Amino acid sequence: MTLSASVRTYFADPSPTTAAALRAEIMASPGYDPRVDIPQRVAAAREAGQHAEVVAQVRALLPGIFLSATAHAHLAEAYAALGQEAEAERERALVRRSLALVLESGDGSQERPWQVLRISDEYDAVAARGRSVAGQELRHADGRAFDILTLDDGQQAWFELLWDDA
């Protein structure tokens, strides 16, 4: 299946099966990098108020960053600043869907960790729940890799790093 077909299938039926297929297609796409630092990449253009450049820089990372809440949030902000409200709203909807892709994959426990495509997805999920990160630990078990984030309230949030087959 192609990425565009996986996207259509997932958006028509956002089930665990279609989400898994979509994640696989994103990870196989050109430019996919689970460690991409989008805020750092667009910082200079963003600080200079070069909103069209922010759009160009983020879009240049596609399709590897598709369904990154961070990426879509930067696009929404830039489009809004450019007065392109329809595009900004589309990107806001993709932020919500990106977060749902993570949060619907588990409950953040050790038994049902959230599945993530990139490190930034972990921080986006935590922020969406109104928390911040106080610590981070990488753990490998049963051929899988996990980031365990200690939150500001002392609780732990478990994330399965799908790109790392331990």
C-alpha positions in Angstrom: 0.0 0.0 0.0 1.2 3.5 -0.7 1.4 6.3 1.9 -1.5 8.2 0.3 -3.6 5.1 0.3 -2.8 4.4 3.9 -3.7 8.0 4.8 -7.1 7.7 3.1 -7.8 4.3 4.7 -6.8 5.5 8.1 -8.8 8.7 7.9 -11.9 6.8 6.7 -11.5 4.2 9.5 -9.0 5.2 12.3 -8.7 1.7 13.8 -5.6 0.0 15.3 -5.1 -1.9 12.1 -5.2 1.1 9.8 -3.1 3.1 12.2 -0.4 0.4 12.2 -0.4 0.3 8.4 -0.1 4.1 8.3 2.7 4.2 10.8 4.6 1.6 8.7 4.2 3.7 5.6 5.4 6.8 7.3 8.5 5.1 8.7 9.2 3.7 5.2 8.8 7.2 3.6 11.7 9.3 2.3 13.3 11.5 4.9 11.7 9.8 7.8 13.8 10.6 10.9 12.5 9.7 14.4 14.9 12.2 15.9 14.1 15.2 13.7 14.0 18.5 15.6 11.5 20.6 13.8 11.5 23.6 16.2 15.3 23.9 15.7 15.0 23.6 12.0 12.5 26.4 11.7 13.8 28.6 14.6 15.6 31.2 12.5 12.8 31.7 10.0 10.2 31.7 12.8 12.0 34.3 14.8 12.5 36.5 11.8 8.7 36.3 11.0 9.4 34.6 7.7 6.2 32.5 7.7 6.4 31.4 4.1 9.9 30.1 4.8 8.6 28.2 7.8 6.0 26.6 5.6 8.6 25.7 3.0 11.0 24.3 5.6 8.4 22.1 7.2 6.9 20.9 3.9 10.4 20.0 2.7 10.5 17.4 5.5 7.3 15.7 4.2 6.3 12.9 4.0 8.7 11.7 6.7 7.1 14.0 9.3 3.5 13.5 8.4 1.3 13.2 11.5 3.8 15.0 13.7 1.8 17.3 15.9 4.8 19.5 16.2 5.2 19.8 12.4 1.5 20.5 11.8 1.4 23.0 14.7 4.2 25.0 13.1 2.4 24.9 9.7 -0.9 26.0 11.3 0.8 28.9 13.0 2.7 30.0 9.8 -0.4 29.7 7.6 -2.5 31.7 10.1 0.2 34.4 10.1 0.0 34.5 6.3 -3.7 34.9 6.5 -4.3 31.5 4.9 -7.0 30.4 7.4 -8.3 27.4 5.5 -4.8 25.9 5.4 -4.2 26.8 9.1 -7.5 25.0 10.1 -6.5 22.0 8.0 -3.2 21.9 9.9 -4.9 22.3 13.2 -7.1 19.3 12.4 -3.9 17.3 11.5 -2.5 18.3 14.9 -5.6 16.8 16.6 -5.4 13.6 14.5 -1.6 13.3 15.1 -2.2 13.4 18.9 -5.1 11.0 18.6 -2.8 8.6 16.6 -0.5 8.4 19.7 -3.1 8.6 22.5 -5.4 6.0 21.0 -2.6 3.5 20.7 -2.4 2.7 24.4 -2.9 4.3 27.8 0.8 5.2 28.6 1.2 2.4 31.0 3.9 -0.2 30.9 1.4 -2.8 29.8 -0.2 -0.5 27.1 2.5 2.0 26.1 1.7 4.8 23.6 3.3 4.0 20.2 5.3 6.8 18.7 6.9 7.5 15.4 9.4 10.1 16.7 10.7 11.5 19.9 8.7 14.7 19.5 5.5 12.7 19.6 6.2 11.8 23.2 6.5 15.4 24.3 3.5 16.4 22.2 1.4 13.7 23.9 2.5 14.8 27.4 1.9 18.4 26.7 -1.6 17.6 25.3 -2.4 16.0 28.7 -1.3 19.2 30.5 1.9 17.7 31.9 5.6 18.4 31.5 8.6 16.0 31.6 10.9 15.8 34.6 13.0 12.9 33.4 13.5 10.3 30.7 14.8 6.8 30.6 15.4 4.4 27.7 14.6 0.8 28.3 14.8 -2.3 26.1 12.7 -5.4 26.8 11.4 -8.3 24.8 12.9 -6.9 21.5 11.1 -3.6 21.9 12.4 -0.2 22.9 10.6 2.2 25.3 11.1 5.7 26.5 9.8 6.1 30.0 9.0 9.7 30.8 8.7 10.8 34.4 6.2 13.6 34.5 6.0 16.7 36.7 3.7 14.9 39.1 5.9 11.9 39.5 3.9 9.6 37.3 5.4 7.7 34.5 4.3 7.6 30.8 5.5 4.7 28.7 6.2 5.1 25.0 7.1 2.4 22.5 9.7 3.6 20.0 8.4 1.9 16.9 11.6 2.6 14.9 13.9 0.9 17.4 13.7 -2.8 17.2 16.0 -3.2 20.2 
